[in-house]
Amino acid sequence: MLRLNRARPYIVLLLWLILAVAAGPYTVRLGEVAQAGGDVTLRETTESAQVERLLNPAGAQAALPLAVIWTSRPEGEQITARQQQAARQIVIRLTGTAGAPVLSQDGRAMTAVIAAEPDGGAARLAAVAKAAASVGGTSVHLAGPAAAQADLDAAFSHTDGTLLAVALGGVLLILLLVYRSVIMPLLVIVSSLLALAVACAVLYALARADWLPIDGQTQGIVFVLVVGASTDYALLLAARAREELAEQPDTRRAMTAACRATAPPVLASAATIACAMMTLVLSGLPSERALGPAVAIAVACCTAVSLTFLPAVLVLCGRRVLRPPTGARSGGRWARPARALEHRPRRVWAGCLVLLAAGAALAPLLAPTGVPLHQALPANTPSVAGHTALVRHFPAGTASPLVVLAPAARSAEVRDRIASTPGVAATAAGPADTGGRAQILATLSDSPDSAPARHTVARLRSSLAGTGALVGGQSAQLADLHQASVDGHRLIMPLVLTVVLAVLIVLLRCLLLPLLLVAAAWVSLFTAFGTAALLFRLVFGSSATEPAVVLFSFVFLVALGVDYNIFLVHWIRAEAVRHGTTVGVSRGLVTTGGVISAAGLILAATFAALTVMPLLYLAQIGCIVALGVLIDTLLVRLFLVPALILDLGPRTWWPARLPGDRRQPATDSVPRAGDPSRAAASTPAA
């Protein structure tokens, strides 16, 4: 909204209120279409997908394995024949087929793996647990993919409200400290909630139409990003509006000028984030492909609300809400750092690089080897307890064995090769032949979703090469997913850097500075990885993570790291065009120091809210991105980038040369007492 007449704020506000009423319920309803575990469909060329297609030619949603474990009570007693018979009858009643539970080698537990229909959910598992509990003298546990999926569904169904409350609470606290008033923070929160409601409504419609699958991971990331980005854009607009109001009394004209000045960096910021995230559509994993468009839609909603709804509300509220400063100021708390940078720019950026390099040296500690789900879920969930009971008495892969389809004529040879493969604990014949192929079940010694299990799958496929056998099942599927994720990252990461660099070149109309900004974002990214890896080892005892965590953190930190530099450098360039690069850096730093630092703290706080999510992967993403944003805000943007620009001088804008650098530079670059410079009245706090 770049021009405000008397009627337009009322019209804009009315339209947004109508949209808010229509979209509001979808903030809650988005969880109805969100899948906790996400889509794990693989490309048809993978072995696991071929096995799935042969076993399930109709393409119906396959049942998930569910392991029922009976352990003796009191612990240490032997399972009796009577208890085995009772368990056998329960298995027959649950499955409709004859089957006997498997007794553990120590004789203190028995287990049966049954199929749990995916549409049964928690009710089906509760019925199984109730039936299994009728075996006297035993304790019952449920484990396997079906039990883990039920725990994921239950966890995500209760955390969206908690996540939003934590994120908004952190934002509100920081805003109260920044503005030292109540009305302005509440208006910013309302604009964030409005953007979130509209984004959720759009995503709900797309998910309902099966155009864009949404999972709990995407939902959580969208929540925190919308709150953080909307608040950041609101801070920039409000700061510029206060600056304009200090020079002219008319609120509408001041807000029009503020919108015109704020729109270019906000639009460039949104375009950078959206374009960087859209590169995820090239991923081989559906859950990663879906996140890109979802975030792009969310950022578009944030931009629309920040440049239309918020200006209209601020105009109607008047000057008292923004509280423009009066009287002369000496440049505020950022004047002294700006002067220090002018005198020793090379020493400053060299010192920053040393600090960043020290953190980046720890980046190899972050190991994207994967984290088993029983380690990623909270320790008190039933499926984790079931897994613990299972591995105490049986091989860890009992709940979800590999399925090998071998030519019937070579089934004996294939089974011998499987049995001799390290990591395979046991083999058994499958239920029936499939299209002239024999089914062989292979139970692994390790958890199906662990790195050792993936290595076993690789060894098994190598051993069976030339036999015509295909290896499928959960472990094989997860191994193929992991490889697809790694292959996609090799394409997406360089593309993200290229896209961000192109946006910066278009915005700044030069080549050297965009290269420096992308390089600075790259270095701070690895510093965040190293710092987070050290923190994970100290807190969790392990720095292992998922490849998707590295990818998502990479995309967010590159986009958001450049994002704040866009705000800074856009301001520096505007001042440098008139006064030269040296003056432009000092005035840009003084002008943006308060508002962008506050914006960075808010965005870090919103991503840190992901640590309340019940899945380790999301908590790791939140921690890495929060650390990266703080590093970029407090070190890269405040010191490294301004020092580099000061050291390079007019060469910063190569191959262009700004008009201000052709004239004699000003002798006093930082506003002093009595200086009427607009930069002196731009901090967000009163």
Long-range contacts (C-beta under 8 A, 24 or more apart in sequence): 1-259, 1-307, 1-308, 1-311, 1-312, 2-256, 2-259, 2-260, 2-263, 3-256, 4-252, 4-255, 4-256, 4-259, 4-311, 4-312, 4-315, 5-252, 6-252, 8-312, 9-252, 9-311, 9-312, 9-313, 9-315, 9-316, 10-312, 10-316, 12-308, 12-309, 12-312, 13-309, 13-312, 13-313, 13-316, 16-194, 16-305, 16-308, 16-309, 16-312, 19-194, 19-198, 20-194, 20-197, 20-198, 22-201, 23-197, 23-198, 23-200, 23-201, 24-197, 26-197, 26-200, 26-201, 26-204, 27-164, 27-193, 27-196, 27-197, 27-200, 28-160, 28-161, 29-200, 29-204, 30-160, 30-200, 30-203, 30-204, 30-207, 30-214, 30-219, 31-156, 31-157, 31-160, 31-219, 32-204, 33-204, 33-207, 33-208, 33-214, 34-156, 34-207, 34-214, 34-215, 34-216, 34-218, 34-219, 35-213, 35-214, 35-215, 35-216, 36-149, 36-152, 36-153, 36-155, 36-156, 36-157, 36-215, 36-216, 37-149, 37-152, 37-215, 37-216, 38-213, 38-215, 38-216, 38-217, 38-218, 38-286, 38-287, 38-290, 39-213, 39-215, 39-286, 39-287, 39-290, 40-285, 40-286, 40-287, 40-477, 40-481, 41-286, 42-284, 42-477, 42-480, 42-481, 42-484, 43-284, 43-484, 46-480, 46-484, 47-461, 47-470, 47-471, 47-472, 47-476, 47-480, 48-471, 48-472, 48-473, 48-476, 48-477, 48-479, 48-480, 49-477, 49-480, 50-470, 50-472, 51-403, 51-405, 51-470, 51-471, 51-472, 51-473, 51-476, 52-472, 52-477, 54-405, 54-434, 54-435, 54-437, 54-470, 55-403, 55-405, 55-434, 55-472, 61-118, 61-119, 62-118, 63-115, 63-116, 63-117, 63-118, 63-146, 64-115, 64-116, 64-118, 64-144, 64-145, 64-146, 64-149, 65-113, 65-114, 65-115, 65-116, 65-144, 65-145, 65-146, 65-399, 65-400, 65-474, 66-113, 66-114, 66-115, 66-116, 66-125, 66-128, 66-142, 66-143, 66-144, 66-145, 66-146, 66-147, 66-399, 67-111, 67-112, 67-113, 67-142, 67-143, 67-144, 67-147, 67-386, 67-390, 67-398, 67-399, 68-101, 68-111, 68-112, 68-113, 68-114, 68-128, 68-132, 68-140, 68-141, 68-142, 69-109, 69-110, 69-111, 69-140, 69-141, 69-142, 69-143, 69-386, 69-389, 69-390, 69-393, 69-394, 70-101, 70-109, 70-110, 70-111, 70-132, 70-135, 70-138, 70-139, 70-140, 71-108, 71-109, 71-138, 71-139, 71-141, 71-389, 71-392, 71-393, 72-108, 72-109, 72-137, 72-138, 72-139, 73-137, 73-138, 73-139, 75-108, 76-108, 77-108, 77-137, 78-107, 78-108, 79-103, 79-104, 79-107, 79-108, 79-109, 79-110, 79-138, 80-137, 83-110, 83-135, 83-136, 83-137, 83-138, 84-110, 86-134, 86-135, 86-136, 87-112, 87-132, 87-135, 90-131, 90-132, 90-134, 90-135, 93-131, 94-128, 94-131, 102-394, 102-398, 104-393, 104-394, 105-393, 106-393, 108-393, 109-389, 109-392, 109-393, 109-394, 111-390, 111-393, 111-394, 111-398, 113-144, 113-398, 113-399, 113-400, 113-401, 116-146, 118-149, 121-150, 121-153, 122-150, 122-153, 122-154, 125-150, 139-389, 141-382, 141-385, 141-386, 141-389, 141-390, 142-382, 142-383, 142-386, 143-383, 143-386, 143-387, 143-389, 143-390, 143-399, 144-383, 144-386, 144-399, 144-400, 145-399, 145-400, 145-448, 145-474, 147-382, 147-383, 147-386, 148-373, 148-374, 148-377, 148-383, 150-382, 150-383, 151-377, 151-381, 151-382, 151-383, 151-384, 152-216, 152-377, 152-614, 152-615, 155-377, 155-378, 155-381, 155-614, 155-615, 156-216, 156-219, 156-614, 159-220, 159-612, 159-613, 159-614, 160-219, 160-220, 160-223, 162-612, 163-220, 163-223, 163-224, 163-609, 163-610, 163-612, 163-613, 164-196, 164-223, 164-227, 166-609, 166-612, 167-223, 167-224, 167-227, 167-228, 167-605, 167-606, 167-609, 168-192, 168-193, 168-227, 170-602, 170-605, 170-606, 170-608, 170-609, 171-227, 171-228, 171-231, 171-602, 171-605, 171-606, 174-598, 174-601, 174-602, 174-605, 175-231, 175-602, 178-235, 178-594, 178-598, 178-684, 178-685, 179-684, 179-685, 179-686, 180-685, 180-686, 181-321, 181-323, 181-686, 183-317, 183-321, 184-238, 184-321, 184-322, 187-234, 187-310, 187-313, 187-314, 187-317, 187-321, 188-230, 188-231, 188-234, 188-235, 188-238, 188-310, 189-231, 190-313, 191-230, 191-234, 191-305, 191-306, 191-309, 191-310, 191-313, 192-226, 192-227, 192-230, 192-231, 192-234, 194-305, 194-309, 195-226, 195-230, 195-298, 195-301, 195-302, 195-304, 195-305, 195-306, 196-223, 196-226, 196-227, 196-230, 196-298, 196-301, 198-301, 198-304, 198-305, 199-226, 199-297, 199-298, 199-301, 199-302, 202-297, 202-301, 203-294, 203-297, 203-298, 206-293, 212-290, 212-293, 212-294, 213-286, 213-287, 213-290, 214-290, 214-294, 215-287, 215-290, 216-615, 217-287, 217-291, 217-615, 217-617, 217-618, 218-287, 218-290, 218-291, 218-294, 220-610, 220-613, 220-618, 221-291, 221-294, 221-295, 221-552, 221-610, 221-618, 221-621, 222-294, 222-295, 222-298, 224-606, 224-607, 224-609, 224-610, 224-622, 225-295, 225-298, 225-299, 225-606, 225-607, 226-298, 226-301, 226-302, 227-606, 228-602, 228-603, 228-605, 228-606, 228-607, 229-270, 229-273, 229-298, 229-299, 229-302, 229-603, 230-302, 230-305, 230-306, 231-599, 231-602, 231-603, 231-606, 232-599, 232-602, 232-603, 233-262, 233-266, 233-269, 233-302, 233-303, 233-306, 233-307, 234-306, 234-310, 235-595, 235-598, 235-599, 235-602, 235-684, 236-262, 236-265, 236-266, 236-567, 236-595, 236-596, 236-599, 237-262, 237-266, 237-306, 237-307, 237-310, 237-311, 237-314, 238-314, 238-322, 238-684, 239-594, 239-595, 239-682, 239-683, 239-684, 240-682, 241-311, 241-314, 241-322, 242-322, 242-323, 242-324, 242-325, 242-681, 242-682, 242-684, 243-324, 243-591, 243-678, 243-681, 243-682, 245-319, 245-322, 245-324, 246-324, 246-325, 246-326, 246-678, 246-681, 247-678, 249-319, 251-314, 251-315, 251-318, 251-319, 252-315, 255-311, 255-314, 255-315, 258-311, 259-307, 259-311, 262-307, 263-307, 264-507, 264-570, 265-566, 265-567, 265-570, 265-571, 266-303, 266-306, 266-307, 267-303, 268-503, 268-507, 268-566, 268-570, 269-563, 269-566, 269-567, 270-299, 270-300, 270-302, 270-303, 271-503, 272-500, 272-503, 272-504, 272-559, 272-562, 272-563, 272-566, 273-299, 273-559, 273-560, 273-563, 274-299, 274-300, 275-499, 275-500, 275-503, 276-496, 276-499, 276-500, 276-555, 276-558, 276-559, 277-555, 277-559, 279-492, 279-495, 279-496, 279-499, 279-555, 280-492, 280-551, 280-555, 282-488, 282-491, 282-492, 282-495, 283-484, 283-485, 283-488, 283-492, 283-551, 284-484, 284-485, 284-487, 284-488, 285-481, 285-484, 285-485, 285-488, 285-548, 287-548, 288-485, 288-488, 288-548, 288-551, 288-552, 291-552, 323-686, 324-681, 325-681, 325-683, 325-686, 328-673, 328-674, 328-675, 328-676, 328-680, 329-671, 329-673, 329-680, 329-681, 330-671, 330-672, 330-673, 330-675, 330-680, 331-590, 331-670, 331-671, 331-672, 331-675, 331-679, 331-680, 332-590, 332-593, 332-594, 332-680, 332-683, 333-593, 333-594, 334-589, 334-590, 334-593, 334-594, 334-683, 335-590, 335-670, 335-671, 337-589, 337-593, 337-638, 337-639, 338-585, 338-586, 338-589, 338-590, 338-642, 338-669, 338-670, 339-586, 339-670, 341-585, 341-586, 341-589, 341-639, 341-642, 341-643, 341-646, 342-582, 342-585, 342-586, 342-646, 342-669, 342-670, 345-642, 345-643, 345-644, 345-646, 345-647, 346-643, 346-647, 348-639, 348-640, 348-643, 349-639, 349-640, 349-643, 349-644, 349-647, 352-635, 352-636, 352-639, 352-640, 352-643, 353-523, 353-640, 355-527, 355-635, 356-523, 356-524, 356-526, 356-527, 356-631, 356-635, 356-636, 356-640, 357-523, 357-527, 359-526, 359-527, 359-528, 359-530, 359-531, 359-631, 360-523, 360-526, 360-527, 360-529, 360-530, 361-530, 362-529, 362-530, 362-531, 362-533, 362-534, 363-526, 363-527, 363-529, 363-530, 363-533, 365-530, 365-533, 365-534, 365-537, 365-543, 366-529, 366-530, 366-532, 366-533, 366-536, 366-543, 366-545, 366-550, 367-533, 367-543, 367-544, 367-545, 368-544, 368-545, 368-546, 368-547, 368-549, 368-550, 369-451, 369-544, 370-449, 370-450, 370-451, 370-454, 370-478, 370-482, 370-544, 370-546, 370-547, 371-544, 371-545, 371-546, 371-616, 371-617, 372-447, 372-449, 372-450, 373-449, 374-447, 375-616, 376-615, 376-616, 376-617, 377-614, 377-615, 377-616, 378-614, 381-614, 387-447, 391-447, 395-425, 395-426, 395-443, 395-444, 395-445, 396-444, 396-445, 396-446, 396-447, 396-448, 396-450, 397-425, 397-443, 397-444, 397-445, 397-446, 397-447, 397-448, 397-453, 397-475, 398-443, 399-448, 400-448, 400-473, 400-474, 400-475, 401-428, 401-441, 401-442, 401-443, 401-444, 401-473, 402-441, 402-442, 402-443, 402-444, 402-457, 402-460, 402-471, 402-472, 402-473, 402-474, 402-475, 402-476, 403-430, 403-439, 403-440, 403-441, 403-471, 403-472, 403-473, 403-476, 404-439, 404-440, 404-441, 404-442, 404-460, 404-464, 404-469, 404-470, 404-471, 404-472, 405-434, 405-437, 405-438, 405-439, 405-440, 405-469, 405-470, 405-472, 406-437, 406-438, 406-440, 406-464, 406-467, 406-468, 406-469, 406-470, 407-436, 407-437, 407-438, 407-467, 407-468, 407-469, 408-433, 408-436, 408-437, 408-438, 410-467, 410-468, 410-469, 411-438, 411-440, 413-467, 414-438, 414-440, 414-464, 414-467, 414-469, 415-440, 417-463, 417-464, 417-467, 418-442, 418-460, 418-463, 418-464, 420-463, 421-456, 421-459, 421-460, 421-463, 422-456, 422-459, 423-452, 423-453, 423-455, 423-456, 423-459, 423-460, 424-456, 424-460, 437-470, 442-473, 444-475, 448-473, 448-474, 448-475, 448-478, 449-474, 449-475, 449-478, 453-478, 453-479, 454-478, 454-479, 454-482, 482-547, 485-547, 485-548, 485-551, 486-547, 488-551, 489-547, 489-550, 489-551, 492-551, 492-555, 493-551, 493-554, 496-554, 496-555, 496-558, 496-559, 497-522, 497-558, 500-558, 500-559, 500-562, 503-562, 504-562, 504-566, 507-566, 507-570, 508-569, 508-570, 508-573, 508-653, 509-653, 509-656, 510-652, 510-653, 510-654, 510-655, 510-656, 511-654, 511-655, 512-648, 512-651, 512-652, 512-653, 512-654, 513-569, 513-645, 513-652, 513-653, 516-641, 516-644, 517-562, 517-565, 517-569, 517-641, 518-558, 518-562, 520-561, 520-565, 520-636, 520-640, 520-641, 520-644, 521-557, 521-558, 521-561, 521-562, 521-565, 521-632, 521-636, 522-558, 524-557, 524-561, 524-628, 524-631, 524-632, 524-635, 524-636, 525-553, 525-554, 525-557, 525-558, 525-561, 525-628, 527-628, 527-631, 528-553, 528-557, 528-624, 528-625, 528-627, 528-628, 528-631, 529-553, 529-624, 531-627, 531-631, 532-620, 532-623, 532-624, 532-627, 535-623, 535-627, 536-620, 536-623, 540-616, 545-617, 545-620, 546-617, 546-620, 548-617, 549-617, 549-620, 549-621, 549-624, 552-621, 553-621, 553-624, 553-625, 553-628, 556-607, 556-621, 556-625, 556-628, 557-624, 557-625, 557-628, 557-629, 557-632, 560-603, 560-625, 560-628, 560-629, 560-632, 561-628, 561-629, 561-632, 561-636, 564-596, 564-599, 564-600, 564-632, 564-633, 564-637, 565-632, 565-636, 565-637, 565-641, 567-592, 567-596, 567-599, 568-592, 568-596, 568-637, 568-641, 568-642, 569-641, 569-645, 572-642, 572-645, 573-653, 573-658, 575-660, 575-679, 576-653, 576-658, 576-660, 576-661, 577-658, 577-659, 577-660, 578-659, 578-660, 579-660, 579-665, 579-666, 579-669, 580-650, 580-658, 580-660, 580-661, 580-663, 580-665, 580-666, 581-645, 581-646, 581-649, 581-650, 581-652, 581-653, 581-658, 581-660, 581-661, 582-646, 582-649, 582-665, 582-669, 583-660, 583-665, 583-666, 583-669, 584-660, 585-642, 585-645, 585-646, 585-669, 586-669, 586-670, 587-669, 587-670, 587-671, 587-677, 587-679, 588-642, 588-679, 589-638, 589-642, 590-670, 590-671, 590-679, 590-680, 590-682, 591-678, 591-679, 591-682, 592-682, 593-638, 593-683, 594-682, 594-683, 594-684, 594-685, 595-682, 595-683, 595-684, 596-633, 596-637, 597-633, 597-634, 597-638, 598-684, 599-633, 600-629, 600-630, 600-632, 600-633, 600-634, 600-637, 601-630, 601-633, 603-629, 604-629, 604-630, 604-633
